[in-house]
């Protein structure tokens, strides 16, 4: 079985797959009588024709490292943002684009980091590493079947950072 090590989640490393959502750097605006910094417009949300934005709440079972990856999925009609409702690290798995998934990469999201997958990005399922596995998810709501799954010929073992 092939092994890959999760790398820290950074905006630069994750850019080909989507956006990292985190409070970093100076806020774009100061609002609410000077008591709140707004880090403005941090994700390229894309809901395709005939779709609209929806917010859902997910409660996923925690997994552990090493993690056995057997399947990836993608959403061809819209982006998908995951915003943790906890302060724990969690695993983000992606694959290079193509009609079938290319090289697989894994990222370890730090507490307070969310992500937004670009439309059509191959990715692993939601993988919290601690309970509770609660996330707010902003994605496309529409009539199309906005899900494709691809089962890997050989599972990949994702380990912690080296």
N, C-alpha and C positions, 0 to 999 in steps of 0.2 A: 504494500500500500504506500502510495506517495505521501510525503509529509510536507507541510508548509508551516512556517512560524508566523503567528499574528504579529503585525507591526503596529506601532502606535498610530492612532488616527490623526492625520494632519490634513489641513485643507489642500496642501500641495499634492500629497500622495493620493488623496481621494478624488481630486479634480476630474479625472477622466470618467468617473462613475457618478458623480453628483456633488452635493454641497455639504460641508460640515457646518452644523448649526451649534454655535457656542457663543458665549459672551467673551469676546477677546478684543483687546485694544480699547481705544477710547470710544465712547458712544457717538453715534451720528448726530443725535439730538438730545438735549436735556428737556424733559417734560414734567408735567405734574408738579408745578410750583418749584421746580429745581430739585425734586427728590427722586427722580427716575431717569436713568440713562436709557435711551432707545437705540438699540443696534438694529438698524432699519434694513428691511428687504434683503434678507440673507439667503433666500433660496429661489431658484428658478422653477416655480411651480408650473406644471404643464398638464392640462386636463383634456387636451385633444378636442376634436369636433364632437358635439353632442354630449359632452361630459360637463360635470360641475364639481367643485370642491366639496368634500365631505370630511368631517372629523369623526373618527371612530376611536374607541378605547379598546386596546388589546390587553389581555392578561395571560402571558405566556409562561409555561413551565420553565424553570431554570435548567440550564445544561451545564456541563463541566468540561474543562480542558484536560486532556486532549479530547477534541470533538470530532466525531466521524461524520463527514459531509458526504451525502449520497445523492442529493438532488439540489438543483438550483432552479429558480423561476425568474420570470420577467413579466412586466406589465406594458404591453406594446402601445396602449392608448393613453397612458398618463404617468406622471411622476408619483413618487410615494415617499412621504416624509415620516420619520420615526422620532418622536420626542419623548425621552424617558421621563417617567413620573416617579423617579427614584434617584438616588445618588450612588449608584454602583457602576463599575465597569461592565461593558457588554460587548459581544462579538459581532462584527460586521463582515460578511463574506461577499465578495463580488467576483465576477469573471469578465475577462476581456470580451468586447462585443463581437457579434457575428451571428449567422443563422443558427449556429450551435455555440455554446460557451467556449471561450478560449481559456487562456491561462487564468488560474484561480489565485486570488489574493485574499488575505484576511487582515482585518484591522481590529485593534482593541480600543474601543471607545472609552474614554475616561469619564468619570462621573461628571454630569452636566453637559456632555456632548450628545447632540442629536445629529441625524443625517437626513438628506433628501436624495433619493435615487433619481437620476434622470430617467425620462421615459425610455423604456426598452432595455434598461440595464439588467443583465443577469445578476442575480444575487441569491444568497442563502436565505433560509427562513429566519424569522425573528429569533435571536439567540441570546437571551439574558443569561448571565452567569450567576445571579443571585436572586432570591425572592425579595420582594415581589417583582414579577416580570411585567409591570404595568407600563404601557406606552400610549400616548396620544398619537394617532396616525392620521395624517392629512393626505388623502388620495382621491382618485377619480371615482365619482359615482355616475353611472350611466348604464345603458342597456347592453353594451357590448360585453363579450366574454374577455375581460381584460387580464387574462392570466395564461401564461404558457409555462409548463414544467418540463425540465430536462433531467432525466436520471443519468448519472455518470456511469460510464462503463466500468470504472474502478473508483471506489470511494477514496476520499482524500482525508488524511488525518491532520487536523489543525491543532497545533500546539501553542503554548504561550510564547511570549517574546523570548528570543535567545538571551 
